[in-house]
Structures are given as C-alpha cells and as structure tokens.
Amino acid sequence: MDGIFYSIKPRDLLKTSNRTLVERVAALWDRHVAVEQDYMERDNVILEDVGHWLKQNAWTDDTGFFMKLRLDPSYKHQQRVQESARKVVQGFLDLFPGRKNVYYENREALDGGTETITVVVETGSYSIGD
C-alpha cells in the first residue's frame, strides 16, 4: 500500500488529538469485540497498529489515518469474530465523516484470513507546489 505510516507511540499520547484517536479506537473494541463486557474476547480481533498516514504525490500531500488489525488464528473461522472485525472497520471509517477516500489492503482477510488488514482513511490533501 502506498504511503508512509506513522504509528502512535507512547510519547505521542501526550498530544490530546492522538490520545483522543486511540481512545476512540479502543472504544470500538468495547462496542464490537468485547461482547457483553466479556474481555476475554477482546483479543479475537487484534489491533496491530494505528496512527497517521501520509502519501506524497508530485504536487500534493494526502494525509489521514490508518488502522491495522487481524483476526485471531484460533477464532478466525467464527462468523461472530468476522462480523466483529467488520464492525470495527466500519466504526473506524465512521470516526471520519468528512473523509475523502478509503483504501484497503487484504480486505478479504475479514472473511476468515490470517493476514493483517490495513484500512487507510484519507482526510485531507494539501498542495506542495509553488
């Protein structure tokens, strides 16, 4: 997938906007994965990474956010786990109602694969020309 991925690291959580993003992503797991407060199921959909995204083009920079997740290999075949992952992805997209574009890598893994699914939400584009 094109672009540069900037993962949110612990020191980045000192910035309110990064902390807010991580809290909203964590809330997606509360809502869609840890069903009925069963936190043992929280790891059925595994968050691999989350952060900022940048794609540098000839005359513009596209910016946004990304999330990488995967299904637990032991539970990937279960319909409820696949549905939870789909809801998490949709919930991530819903965090950005004014998004410009959405890009996926390995989207088919939501159907029971073991690959990491990457979701990129483009939220802005800026001219870098003179």
N, C-alpha and C positions, 0 to 999 in steps of 0.2 A: 504494500500500500504506500502511496506517495505521501510525503510529508515528514515532518520531524515531530516526535512525540516527547513531550516534557512531562515526566512523571512528577506527581506531587510528593515531595519528600517531607519528613517531619518538620524541618525548619520552615518549609513553605506554609505550614499550618498556622504560623504566626500572623499571616496575612488573612484578614477576615474573609475575603472573597474565596480563597482556596479552602478555608475551613468550612464555609457555607456549602461549597460544592461537595466536599467529602461527606458532610452531614446529610445532605440530600441524597447522595448515592447510598449511604448506609441505611437511610430510611426506606429506600426501595427494597432492600433485603428484609427489613422488618415487615413491610407490607406484603411482599410477594413470595418470599422464600421461607422465612421462619413462620410457618403457618400456625396460627393459634398459639403464638408465643413458644413454639417448640424450637428452641435454639439449636438443638442437635441437627436440625435440618438446614440450618443456615449455610453449611458448607456443601450442600448438594449443588449449589451454583456458586462457583468460586470466582471471586473478584481477583483478577491478576494485576490490574493496573488501572489508574485513572489520572487524568491530567489535561494539559493544554496541548493543542495541535497547531502546527504552522506548516503551510506549504508555500514555498517561494517560487513564483512564476516569473516570467520575463519582465512584466511591468506591474505586477500586483503581488501582495502577500495575502493569502487566505488564512484566516485564523479560526479557531474554535476549540472544541474539547473532544476528548476521547475516553473510551472505557474498553477494557479488555476483560473478558470473562470466559469461563469454560465450565462444562458440566462435569461433576464428579464421575470418574470412570465406573464406579460401582453402582451408580444410580442413573446414568445417562439414558438408559432404555425406558425409564419410567415416564409415562405421559405427564404426570404432575410436575416432575422436575423440568421437563422440556417446556411445559406451559409456564412455569415459574420464570425460567430464563427469558422466554418471550415477553413476559410482563415486565421484567426488569429492563430489557432493552427498550420496550415502548415507554416505560416510565422515564428512562434516561432521555429519550427523544423529547418527551413532554416537558422536561426541565427547560427546554429552549424553544418556546413557542414561536419566536421570530427567526428560526433557523433558515439558512439559505440553501443548504444541501446536506444530504446524509450519505455517508459512504460506509460500506461493509466489507469485511474480509472474513471469509469462512462462515458466512451466514447459515449455510446448510448444516453446520455443526449443532444448531439449535434443534435439529431433528434427531439427536442422539449421538453426535460425533464426539470425539475427544479433543479436537483442535481448539485452539484459542480463537474466540470470536472477537473481532475488533469492530467497534462502532465509532465513527467519527461524525461529529456534528459541526458543520461549518456555520459560524455565526457572523462572520464579517469578512470583508475584502477591502484592502487598502492599496492605493496607488503608491508605487515607489519610484515612479518616473519623475523626470524633471520638468 
